[in-house]
C-alpha cells in the first residue's frame, strides 16, 4: 500500500545570470575573446563598441516584465528607449570608435603568418615513396606510419597493426612481414623513428653512429646488455659486466646522452609557440605596486540600438496580434541577454581585480623584490575572508590565471601554499621550504647526492620542522629524482 508524505526541502538554485558569470569568471584571458565572439554571433542585440555616455545612467528596464503588449509594457518600454538614444548615437562622433576598433584592437588580434611546413607524418610518407617499396609494402608502411605517435614511437602491438591491415585495407599479412617493413622505416629520418621503446630507439641511433664514432660500438653494447642498470645508474655493475674502466664508462655515457629519446618531438621546428597571456599586470613604481587588468579583459560591448528601436516600434504598434507579441518577446529576450552578458563581463573584471589586489596585499613583500623567502603561507580561505567572497569564487579566479610582474609571469596558484612551523614557532610558506630544498640539491656533490634523510636533517638544522615524507613530497613536486638517479660519474 502506497503512503503519501509531505517533505520540506531547502535547496539553492543558481539563476541563468549567475551561471553565466561563473563560466566567464573561470576562463582565462586567452579564451575570453573566443567566448565574446561566440556571444556576438548568437545574439544580434549585442555589438562591439563604446557605450554611450548616458545610456547606463538611466533606470534599468525591468527584466521580469510581461511580454504581452499592454499599457504597462508601453510605459516600461519608454524608459528603455531613453537608455539607448538613437539620436545621441547618430550624432556621436564615431571617428574615435572606428580608429580604435579597426586600428588598435585589430592590431592586437593579428597573428604573424607561419610558413607552410610538412608534419612528421608527411615527411615519413614522402620518404616512403622514395625508398623503392613495393605497392604491398607501401600499404603496410602507411599503416605503420599512421601508428607513430608524436614522440616518434610505435606503441601499438604489431599484432594489432596486422589486424588493422586485414580489416581496413584487406591485406592479409603476419607479424614477420610487418616487422620487416618496420625495420626499413626505422632507417628514415629523424634517427630513432619507429622504435617501440626507449631501448630500441637508442639502439637505432647508435647503429647509425657506429661507422663514424668508435665509442658508439661500446655504447650500443651497453644499451643492449646493461639497459636496466643504465636507467638505474648502477655504474659499478656496468663497469664490472662490460669490464671497462671508469674513464671509458664516462666517454660511453657522453655518447648516449647526446642521443634523442623523443625523435618525433622536434620534427616541426616551425610549430607555433604557445604564448602565455597574463590576466594581470603588476608594476613596481618606486616601491609602490600598481595593479591593472589586461586590456583584453575589458572588451567594449554595448546593446545594439537598432534592437531597442525595434522593440519601441513594436510596443507602439496598433497591431496586437500573436505575431507582434512573439516578435516583442524575441526582441526583449535578446536585449535582456545582451545586457546580462555585458553586466557579467563587468562583474568579472571587478571580481578579478578585487581578488588579485588581495593577493598582492597579502604577499606584498614578495612582489616588491621577487624573493621567494618572503612568501607567506596563504590559502584560498585567507583571500576569501579578506574580500568577503566564497572560497569557490577565489578558486575560479586562481584557476588558469596569471600575473605579469617585473621578474616574470606567475600563475595565481603559485602564490597559494601551506605553512611549515619553525623552531621559533613562526609559520613559513612551503614555497620558501621548497626554495631552500632546491638550493641544497643544486649545491650537492653529484657523485654523492643527498638522500631524503640527509635533506631532512639539513632543513631541521636551518630551523624548519619537517618530516622525511614531507621532504620526499616536496622533492617530487619540484621534479627532483631520488638521490640514486641524481648520481653522476
C-alpha positions as CSV (number, residue, x, y, z in Angstrom):
1,X,0.0,0.0,0.0
2,X,1.4,3.3,-1.1
3,X,1.9,6.1,1.5
4,X,1.8,9.7,0.8
5,X,4.0,12.1,2.7
6,X,4.9,15.8,2.6
7,X,8.6,16.7,2.9
8,X,10.0,20.2,3.2
9,X,13.4,20.6,1.4
10,X,15.5,23.7,1.2
11,X,17.6,23.9,-2.0
12,X,19.7,26.5,-3.6
13,X,19.5,27.1,-7.3
14,X,21.6,29.4,-9.5
15,X,19.9,31.8,-11.9
16,X,21.0,31.8,-15.5
17,X,22.8,35.1,-14.9
18,X,24.8,33.6,-12.0
19,X,25.7,30.6,-14.1
20,X,26.9,32.8,-16.9
21,X,29.0,34.9,-14.6
22,X,30.6,31.7,-13.1
23,X,31.5,30.4,-16.5
24,X,33.0,33.7,-17.5
25,X,34.9,34.1,-14.3
26,X,36.8,30.8,-14.6
27,X,38.0,31.2,-18.2
28,X,41.4,32.8,-18.7
29,X,42.0,35.9,-20.8
30,X,43.2,33.9,-23.8
31,X,39.8,32.2,-24.1
32,X,37.7,35.3,-23.2
33,X,37.8,36.7,-26.7
34,X,36.5,33.4,-28.2
35,X,33.6,33.4,-25.7
36,X,32.8,37.0,-26.7
37,X,32.9,36.2,-30.4
38,X,30.5,33.3,-29.7
39,X,28.0,35.6,-27.9
40,X,28.3,38.2,-30.7
41,X,27.4,35.5,-33.3
42,X,24.4,34.1,-31.4
43,X,22.9,37.4,-30.1
44,X,22.4,40.2,-32.7
45,X,21.3,42.6,-29.9
46,X,24.9,42.7,-28.7
47,X,27.6,44.5,-30.6
48,X,31.2,45.8,-30.1
49,X,31.8,49.5,-29.4
50,X,32.0,52.1,-26.6
51,X,28.9,52.6,-24.5
52,X,27.0,55.8,-24.9
53,X,27.7,58.3,-22.2
54,X,24.2,58.5,-20.9
55,X,22.7,55.1,-21.6
56,X,23.8,53.4,-18.4
57,X,22.8,56.2,-16.1
58,X,19.1,55.8,-16.8
59,X,16.8,53.4,-14.9
60,X,17.3,49.8,-15.9
61,X,14.3,48.3,-17.6
62,X,12.5,45.5,-15.8
63,X,13.9,42.1,-16.7
64,X,10.9,40.2,-15.5
65,X,8.2,42.4,-17.2
66,X,5.4,40.7,-19.0
67,X,6.0,40.2,-22.8
68,X,2.3,40.9,-23.6
69,X,1.8,44.3,-25.4
70,X,-0.3,46.4,-23.0
71,X,-0.2,49.8,-21.4
72,X,2.1,48.9,-18.6
73,X,4.6,47.4,-21.1
74,X,4.5,50.6,-23.2
75,X,5.4,52.7,-20.1
76,X,8.3,50.4,-19.3
77,X,9.5,50.5,-22.9
78,X,9.5,54.3,-23.0
79,X,12.1,54.2,-20.2
80,X,14.1,51.6,-22.0
81,X,14.2,53.6,-25.2
82,X,15.7,56.5,-23.2
83,X,18.6,54.3,-22.1
84,X,19.7,53.9,-25.8
85,X,19.1,57.1,-27.6
86,X,19.1,56.7,-31.4
87,X,19.7,60.5,-31.8
88,X,22.7,60.5,-29.5
89,X,24.1,57.5,-31.3
90,X,23.7,59.1,-34.8
91,X,25.2,62.4,-33.6
92,X,28.1,60.9,-31.8
93,X,31.5,61.4,-33.4
94,X,32.4,57.8,-34.3
95,X,35.8,58.7,-35.7
96,X,37.5,57.6,-32.5
97,X,35.5,54.4,-32.4
98,X,36.5,53.4,-35.9
99,X,40.1,54.3,-35.3
100,X,40.2,52.3,-32.1
101,X,38.4,49.2,-33.3
102,X,39.9,48.9,-36.7
103,X,43.5,50.1,-35.9
104,X,44.3,49.4,-32.3
105,X,42.1,46.5,-31.4
106,X,42.6,44.5,-34.7
107,X,46.3,45.2,-34.5
108,X,46.4,43.3,-31.1
109,X,44.4,40.4,-32.6
110,X,46.6,40.0,-35.6
111,X,48.9,37.0,-35.6
112,X,52.2,36.6,-37.5
113,X,51.7,34.2,-40.5
114,X,53.6,31.0,-40.3
115,X,55.4,29.3,-43.2
116,X,53.8,26.1,-44.6
117,X,55.8,23.2,-43.3
118,X,55.3,19.4,-43.5
119,X,54.4,17.5,-40.4
120,X,56.3,14.4,-39.2
121,X,53.7,12.2,-40.8
122,X,54.0,14.0,-44.2
123,X,57.8,13.7,-44.0
124,X,57.7,10.0,-43.3
125,X,55.2,9.3,-46.1
126,X,57.4,11.3,-48.5
127,X,60.4,9.1,-47.6
128,X,58.2,6.0,-48.0
129,X,57.6,7.0,-51.6
130,X,61.3,7.5,-52.4
131,X,62.6,4.2,-51.0
132,X,61.6,1.8,-53.7
133,X,58.9,-0.1,-51.7
134,X,56.5,-2.4,-53.5
135,X,52.9,-1.5,-53.5
136,X,52.1,-4.0,-50.8
137,X,55.0,-2.7,-48.7
138,X,53.7,0.8,-49.1
139,X,50.3,-0.1,-47.8
140,X,51.9,-1.7,-44.7
141,X,54.3,1.2,-44.4
142,X,51.4,3.8,-44.4
143,X,49.7,1.8,-41.7
144,X,52.8,1.7,-39.6
145,X,53.5,5.5,-40.1
146,X,49.9,6.2,-39.1
147,X,50.6,4.4,-35.8
148,X,53.6,6.5,-34.9
149,X,52.8,8.9,-32.1
150,X,54.0,12.5,-31.6
151,X,57.2,11.3,-29.8
152,X,58.2,9.1,-32.7
153,X,57.3,5.8,-31.2
154,X,55.1,2.9,-32.3
155,X,53.4,1.8,-29.1
156,X,50.7,-0.4,-30.6
157,X,51.4,-4.1,-30.7
158,X,52.5,-5.5,-34.1
159,X,49.6,-8.0,-34.0
160,X,47.1,-5.1,-33.6
161,X,48.6,-3.5,-36.7
162,X,48.3,-6.8,-38.6
163,X,44.6,-6.9,-37.6
164,X,44.1,-3.3,-38.8
165,X,45.6,-4.1,-42.2
166,X,43.2,-7.1,-42.5
167,X,40.0,-5.3,-41.6
168,X,40.7,-1.8,-43.1
169,X,43.0,-2.5,-46.0
170,X,42.0,-6.1,-46.8
171,X,45.7,-7.0,-46.6
172,X,46.4,-10.5,-45.2
173,X,49.8,-10.4,-43.6
174,X,51.7,-11.6,-40.5
175,X,54.0,-10.2,-37.8
176,X,57.2,-11.1,-39.6
177,X,56.3,-9.2,-42.8
178,X,55.1,-6.1,-40.8
179,X,58.3,-6.1,-38.7
180,X,60.4,-6.4,-41.9
181,X,58.8,-3.2,-43.2
182,X,59.1,-1.5,-39.8
183,X,62.9,-2.2,-39.8
184,X,63.1,-0.3,-43.1
185,X,61.1,2.6,-41.8
186,X,63.4,2.8,-38.8
187,X,66.2,3.9,-41.2
188,X,64.1,7.0,-42.0
189,X,64.8,10.5,-40.6
190,X,64.8,11.6,-37.9
191,X,67.1,8.9,-36.4
192,X,65.3,6.7,-33.9
193,X,61.9,7.0,-35.5
194,X,59.5,4.0,-35.4
195,X,61.0,2.5,-32.2
196,X,58.8,0.5,-29.9
197,X,60.5,1.5,-26.6
198,X,63.4,3.7,-25.4
199,X,66.0,1.0,-25.6
200,X,65.2,0.3,-29.3
201,X,65.2,4.0,-30.0
202,X,68.7,4.4,-28.6
203,X,70.0,1.3,-30.4
204,X,68.6,2.6,-33.8
205,X,70.5,5.9,-33.3
206,X,73.7,4.2,-32.2
207,X,73.8,1.9,-35.2
208,X,73.9,5.0,-37.4
209,X,76.8,6.4,-35.4
210,X,79.0,3.3,-35.4
211,X,80.9,3.9,-38.7
212,X,81.9,7.4,-37.6
213,X,82.2,7.2,-33.8
214,X,84.4,4.4,-32.3
215,X,82.7,4.7,-28.9
216,X,79.3,4.1,-30.4
217,X,80.0,0.4,-30.6
218,X,80.6,0.2,-26.9
219,X,77.6,2.4,-26.2
220,X,75.5,0.0,-28.3
221,X,76.7,-2.9,-26.2
222,X,76.0,-1.0,-23.0
223,X,72.4,-0.3,-24.0
224,X,71.9,-3.8,-25.4
225,X,73.2,-5.7,-22.4
226,X,73.0,-3.2,-19.4
227,X,70.0,-1.1,-20.2
228,X,68.3,-1.7,-16.8
229,X,71.5,-0.9,-14.9
230,X,71.9,2.2,-17.0
231,X,68.4,3.5,-16.2
232,X,69.0,3.0,-12.5
233,X,72.6,4.4,-12.7
234,X,74.2,1.3,-11.3
235,X,77.6,2.3,-12.8
236,X,79.6,-0.1,-10.7
237,X,77.6,-3.1,-12.1
238,X,78.1,-1.8,-15.7
239,X,81.8,-1.5,-15.3
240,X,82.1,-5.0,-13.9
241,X,79.8,-6.5,-16.5
242,X,81.5,-4.9,-19.5
243,X,84.9,-5.0,-18.0
244,X,85.7,-1.3,-18.7
245,X,87.4,1.5,-16.7
246,X,85.8,4.4,-15.0
247,X,87.1,6.8,-17.7
248,X,85.9,4.6,-20.5
249,X,82.4,4.5,-19.0
250,X,82.3,8.3,-18.8
251,X,83.1,8.5,-22.5
252,X,80.5,6.0,-23.4
253,X,77.8,7.7,-21.4
254,X,78.6,11.1,-23.1
255,X,77.8,9.4,-26.4
256,X,74.5,8.1,-25.1
257,X,73.5,11.4,-23.6
258,X,73.7,13.1,-27.0
259,X,71.0,10.8,-28.4
260,X,67.4,12.0,-28.7
261,X,65.0,10.0,-26.6
262,X,62.0,11.5,-28.4
263,X,62.9,11.7,-32.1
264,X,59.4,12.9,-33.2
265,X,59.1,15.7,-30.7
266,X,61.2,18.3,-32.6
267,X,60.3,17.3,-36.1
268,X,58.4,20.5,-36.8
269,X,60.8,23.3,-35.9
270,X,58.2,25.9,-37.1
271,X,55.4,24.8,-34.8
272,X,53.6,27.7,-33.4
273,X,54.6,28.5,-29.9
274,X,52.1,28.7,-27.2
275,X,52.3,32.2,-25.6
276,X,51.1,33.0,-22.1
277,X,48.7,35.9,-22.0
278,X,48.8,37.4,-18.4
279,X,45.4,38.4,-16.9
280,X,47.0,41.0,-14.7
281,X,49.9,43.4,-15.0
282,X,51.8,44.4,-11.8
283,X,54.4,47.1,-11.9
284,X,56.7,48.4,-9.2
285,X,56.9,52.2,-9.4
286,X,59.3,53.4,-6.7
287,X,58.3,50.7,-4.2
288,X,54.6,51.3,-5.0
289,X,52.8,48.4,-6.6
290,X,50.4,49.3,-9.4
291,X,48.0,46.6,-10.4
292,X,46.0,46.7,-13.6
293,X,43.8,44.3,-15.6
294,X,44.9,43.1,-19.0
295,X,43.0,45.3,-21.5
296,X,41.7,42.1,-23.2
297,X,39.7,41.5,-20.1
298,X,37.8,44.8,-20.7
299,X,36.1,44.5,-24.1
300,X,33.9,47.3,-25.1
301,X,30.4,45.9,-25.7
302,X,27.0,47.6,-25.9
303,X,23.4,46.8,-26.7
304,X,22.5,47.3,-30.3
305,X,20.5,50.5,-30.6
306,X,18.5,49.1,-33.6
307,X,17.0,46.3,-31.5
308,X,15.9,48.8,-28.8
309,X,14.4,51.0,-31.5
310,X,12.7,47.9,-33.0
311,X,11.2,47.0,-29.6
312,X,9.9,50.5,-29.2
313,X,8.3,50.3,-32.7
314,X,6.6,47.0,-31.8
315,X,5.3,48.4,-28.5
316,X,3.8,51.4,-30.2
317,X,2.2,49.4,-32.9
318,X,-1.6,49.4,-33.0
319,X,-1.5,45.8,-34.2
320,X,-1.6,43.5,-31.1
321,X,-1.9,40.1,-32.8
322,X,0.1,36.9,-31.9
323,X,2.9,37.6,-34.3
324,X,3.5,41.0,-32.8
325,X,3.6,39.6,-29.3
326,X,6.1,36.9,-30.4
327,X,8.3,39.5,-32.1
328,X,8.3,41.6,-28.9
329,X,9.1,38.5,-26.8
330,X,12.0,37.6,-29.1
331,X,13.5,41.1,-29.2
332,X,13.1,41.6,-25.5
333,X,14.8,38.2,-24.8
334,X,17.8,39.2,-27.0
335,X,18.1,42.6,-25.3
336,X,17.9,41.1,-21.9
337,X,20.6,38.5,-22.8
338,X,22.9,41.2,-24.2
339,X,22.6,43.3,-21.0
340,X,23.2,40.3,-18.8
341,X,26.3,39.4,-20.7
342,X,27.7,43.0,-20.5
343,X,26.9,43.1,-16.8
344,X,28.6,39.6,-16.3
345,X,31.7,40.9,-18.1
346,X,31.9,43.9,-15.8
347,X,31.3,41.8,-12.7
348,X,34.1,39.5,-13.9
349,X,36.5,42.5,-14.2
350,X,35.6,43.7,-10.7
351,X,36.0,40.2,-9.1
352,X,39.3,39.6,-10.8
353,X,40.7,42.9,-9.6
354,X,39.5,42.6,-6.1
355,X,40.9,39.1,-5.7
356,X,44.3,39.9,-7.3
357,X,44.6,43.1,-5.2
358,X,44.0,41.0,-2.0
359,X,46.8,38.6,-3.1
360,X,49.1,41.5,-3.8
361,X,48.4,43.0,-0.4
362,X,48.9,39.6,1.3
363,X,52.2,38.8,-0.5
364,X,53.4,42.5,-0.7
365,X,57.0,41.8,0.3
366,X,57.4,39.1,-2.3
367,X,56.0,41.3,-5.1
368,X,58.4,44.1,-4.2
369,X,61.6,42.1,-4.7
370,X,60.6,38.7,-6.1
371,X,62.4,36.9,-3.2
372,X,60.8,33.5,-2.6
373,X,62.0,33.6,1.0
374,X,59.4,36.5,1.5
375,X,56.5,34.2,0.8
376,X,53.8,34.0,3.5
377,X,51.6,30.9,4.0
378,X,48.4,31.6,2.1
379,X,45.3,29.5,1.4
380,X,42.1,30.2,-0.6
381,X,40.2,30.9,2.7
382,X,42.6,33.7,3.6
383,X,41.7,35.7,0.4
384,X,38.1,34.7,0.6
385,X,37.8,36.1,4.2
386,X,39.8,39.2,3.2
387,X,37.4,40.3,0.4
388,X,34.2,38.7,1.7
389,X,33.7,36.2,-1.1
390,X,33.2,32.4,-1.2
391,X,36.2,30.1,-1.5
392,X,34.8,28.6,-4.7
393,X,34.9,32.1,-6.3
394,X,38.6,32.6,-5.3
395,X,39.3,29.1,-6.7
396,X,37.8,30.0,-10.0
397,X,39.8,33.2,-10.2
398,X,43.0,31.5,-9.4
399,X,42.4,28.7,-11.9
400,X,44.2,29.3,-15.2
401,X,45.0,32.9,-14.4
402,X,48.4,34.5,-14.3
403,X,50.1,37.9,-13.4
404,X,52.9,39.6,-15.2
405,X,55.5,41.1,-12.8
406,X,58.9,42.8,-13.1
407,X,60.5,39.5,-12.5
408,X,58.4,37.1,-14.6
409,X,54.9,35.8,-15.2
410,X,53.4,33.6,-12.4
411,X,50.2,31.6,-12.3
412,X,48.0,32.7,-9.5
413,X,48.1,29.2,-7.9
414,X,51.8,29.8,-7.4
415,X,51.1,32.2,-4.5
416,X,49.0,29.7,-2.5
417,X,50.9,27.4,-0.2
418,X,50.7,25.6,3.1
419,X,52.6,26.7,6.2
420,X,55.5,25.0,7.9
421,X,56.4,25.7,11.5
422,X,59.9,26.8,12.5
423,X,61.8,26.4,15.8
424,X,60.7,29.9,16.8
425,X,57.1,28.9,16.4
426,X,56.5,31.1,13.3
427,X,54.8,29.8,10.1
428,X,56.7,30.0,6.8
429,X,55.4,29.2,3.4
430,X,56.1,25.7,1.9
431,X,57.2,27.7,-1.1
432,X,60.1,29.0,0.9
433,X,61.0,25.5,2.1
434,X,61.0,24.2,-1.5
435,X,63.3,27.0,-2.5
436,X,65.8,26.1,0.2
437,X,65.4,22.4,-0.7
438,X,66.2,23.1,-4.3
439,X,69.3,25.1,-3.4
440,X,70.6,22.2,-1.3
441,X,70.1,19.8,-4.2
442,X,71.7,22.2,-6.7
443,X,74.8,22.6,-4.5
444,X,75.2,18.9,-3.5
445,X,78.1,16.7,-4.6
446,X,76.6,14.9,-7.6
447,X,78.9,11.9,-7.0
448,X,77.4,11.5,-3.6
449,X,73.8,13.0,-3.8
450,X,72.0,13.8,-0.6
451,X,69.3,11.3,0.5
452,X,65.9,12.4,1.8
453,X,67.1,11.6,5.4
454,X,70.1,13.9,5.0
455,X,68.0,16.7,3.4
456,X,65.6,16.4,6.4
457,X,68.4,16.8,8.9
458,X,69.8,19.8,7.0
459,X,66.4,21.5,6.8
460,X,65.9,20.9,10.6
461,X,69.3,22.4,11.2
462,X,68.1,25.6,9.4
463,X,65.1,25.7,11.8
464,X,62.4,24.1,9.6
465,X,60.3,21.4,11.4
466,X,59.7,19.0,8.6
467,X,59.3,15.2,8.3
468,X,61.2,13.0,5.9
469,X,58.0,12.1,4.0
470,X,57.3,15.8,3.5
471,X,60.8,16.3,2.1
472,X,60.1,13.5,-0.3
473,X,56.7,15.1,-1.3
474,X,58.3,18.5,-1.9
475,X,61.2,16.9,-3.9
476,X,58.7,15.1,-6.1
477,X,56.7,18.4,-6.6
478,X,59.9,20.0,-7.7
479,X,60.5,17.1,-10.2
480,X,63.8,16.2,-8.4
481,X,64.6,12.5,-8.7
482,X,65.8,10.4,-5.8
483,X,69.5,10.5,-4.8
484,X,70.4,7.4,-6.7
485,X,69.1,8.9,-10.0
486,X,70.9,12.2,-9.4
487,X,74.3,10.5,-9.2
488,X,76.9,11.4,-11.8
489,X,80.2,9.8,-12.5
